[in-house]
Amino acid sequence: MHHGENVKEIEDPISIAKNRQRGLVLFGVYSFIYAAYVLTNTFQHQWMEETWVLGLNNAIVSGFGLILSAILIAFVYGFLCRPAGPKKEA
C-alpha cells in the first residue's frame, strides 16, 4: 500500500499569527460561556434545579451544552485554521 511520498509543509509566520489570534478569540468566546455557567450556578442555583427538557433539570442540560459548545468551537477552529493548500519545500 503506497501513500505517496512525505511532503513537508511550510507554514509562514503570518498564518501562524492569524491562527493564534483565532484561537484566542474562540477561547474568549468559550470563557464567556463558561463564566455565565459558573455565575448562574453560583447566584441562581434555584434555576438549575428546575426541569426544562425531557424531565432533565437545567444543570444537566446546560452542562451538556457546555460540552457540545466546546466541541463545536474546536470544529470551528479546525475549519478556520486549515491551510488553503499544501506548500511543498523546494
N, C-alpha and C positions, 0 to 999 in steps of 0.2 A: 504494500500500500504506500504510494508516494504522495506526499502532501505538498510538494514543491520545495524550492529552496527557502532557507530562512532569510528574511528580509529585515534589516534593522531600520526601524522607523526613527526619523529625526523630528523632534518637536522643538519649534522655535520658542524663545523666551516670551514672546508676545502671547502666544496661545496658552502657555503655562500661566502667565499672569491673569489672562481672561478666565481661565478655568478656576484659578484660585479665588478670583472675585465672585464668580458664580457660586462657588461652594460656600463662601462666606455669606452671601445673600440668602441662599437656601437654608443655611444654618441659622441665620437670624429669623427666618420665617418659622422654622420648627421650634426655635427657642421661644418665640412669641406664643405659639400654640401650646407648648408645654407649660409655660408660665401661667397661661389662662387656666389650664387644667389644675395646676397646683393651687392657684389662688381660689378657684372655685371649690376645691376640696377643703381648703383652709377656712374660708369665710362663709360658704354656702353649703355646708355638708348636708343639710336637710334636703336640699335639692338632689343631691347624689343618691339619696335613699329612695326617691320617688321612682315608680315604674313608668317606663316610657314605651318601649317597643318589645313585643313578643314576651311580655312578662319579665323582662330584664330591667334591672334598675339602671339609672343614669351612670353610675360609676362603671359598670361593665361596658355599657355602650360607648362611653367616652374613652375608656381605656383601650378598647379595640379600635376606636377612631384614631387614637394616638399611634398605635402600631401601623394601621393602614396608611396614615399620613406620612409616617417615616418611610415606608416602602415606596409610596408614590413619589416623595421628594427624591429618593435615591434613583428611581427610574427617570425622573425629570433631569437630574444631574447627569446621569449617564447619557441621555439623549442630547443635552446641550453641549457636552464636552467631547462627543465623539469627533474624530478627525474627519475632514472633508474627503480625504483620500490618502492612501499610503504614499509617503515620500520615501524614495529609495536613496540610500547613501551611494554616492558616486565612487 
